[in-house]
Amino acid sequence: MYRISQEGNIEWSLGQLQAEFDLELSIILVSVSGAQVDGFVCGWHVSGELQVMLLAVSRNRQRQGIGTALLEKLLCIGKGLGNTSAYLELREGNETAMRLYGRAGFSEVGRRRRYYENGDTAILMCKDLTIQF
Ligand SMILES: CC(C)(COP(=O)(O)OP(=O)(O)OC[C@H]1O[C@@H](n2cnc3c(N)ncnc32)[C@H](O)[C@@H]1OP(=O)(O)O)[C@@H](O)C(=O)NCCC(=O)NCCS
């Protein structure tokens, strides 16, 4: 999982990733083929809101629907746990992720300038989990 997050330019340390497994509010879903991890998604469910923290797919397994499937499953579990909305942030210019989240029903609700360490802007997106798409 750490290798995949590094490939995807996700600024999480190994320690941060490992800490996710100890959090009660954290949901982690992993896509595997054989002994190989192909991708994963991590979300937090807090006070009726699902926060999508990380979504990443191994470079050689991208564009095969794995990212979409992981996100859809997380949203389904989050909704089942009683969450009524889902939030996420992504780096401006990450067009693949932006399209994926848009197809999954997320809309842009704001921007945070210079949010990332390198000065990139974050785009905030939200989805109402009470509406059927
Ligand atoms: C964003 C990310 C998770 C998408 O994962 P993915 O598994 O490639 O996602 P999908 O396969 O569901 O969709 C990606 C594209 O493949 C296309 N696709 C899906 N299945 C396909 C198939 N069988 N044949 C051809 N194309 C396909 C989708 O239509 C989509 O096309 P688009 O980019 O033109 O809209 C991946 O690119 C990644 O790990 N990026 C780095 C980390 C990152 O940016 N994470 C998101 C922010 S936290």
The ligand as an ORCA input file, in Angstrom:
! r2SCAN-3c Opt
* xyz 0 1
  C      -7.135      8.219     -9.464
  C      -6.873      6.704     -9.497
  C      -7.134      6.134     -8.093
  C      -7.856      6.064    -10.501
  O      -7.729      4.643    -10.416
  P      -8.157      3.690    -11.628
  O      -8.259      2.315    -11.101
  O      -7.282      3.927    -12.793
  O      -9.626      4.273    -11.936
  P     -10.674      3.696    -13.003
  O     -10.067      2.613    -13.800
  O     -11.925      3.384    -12.247
  O     -10.938      4.978    -13.911
  C      -9.863      5.664    -14.533
  C     -10.085      5.751    -16.051
  O     -10.021      4.461    -16.639
  C     -11.153      4.256    -17.472
  N     -11.461      2.823    -17.492
  C     -11.982      2.092    -16.475
  N     -12.096      0.791    -16.863
  C     -11.601      0.730    -18.134
  C     -11.424     -0.334    -19.046
  N     -11.784     -1.584    -18.761
  N     -10.873     -0.049    -20.251
  C     -10.492      1.210    -20.560
  N     -10.624      2.263    -19.727
  C     -11.177      2.023    -18.518
  C     -12.235      5.094    -16.807
  O     -13.302      5.389    -17.699
  C     -11.436      6.315    -16.452
  O     -11.240      7.093    -17.629
  P     -11.023      8.697    -17.613
  O      -9.747      8.971    -16.829
  O     -10.894      9.037    -19.051
  O     -12.225      9.292    -16.958
  C      -5.434      6.385     -9.983
  O      -5.194      7.074    -11.173
  C      -4.356      6.726     -8.954
  O      -4.001      5.910     -8.104
  N      -3.807      7.960     -9.048
  C      -2.770      8.393     -8.127
  C      -3.334      8.675     -6.727
  C      -4.465      9.681     -6.778
  O      -4.397     10.665     -7.494
  N      -5.548      9.432     -5.971
  C      -6.741     10.308     -5.953
  C      -6.605     11.439     -5.039
  S      -6.420     10.915     -3.369
*
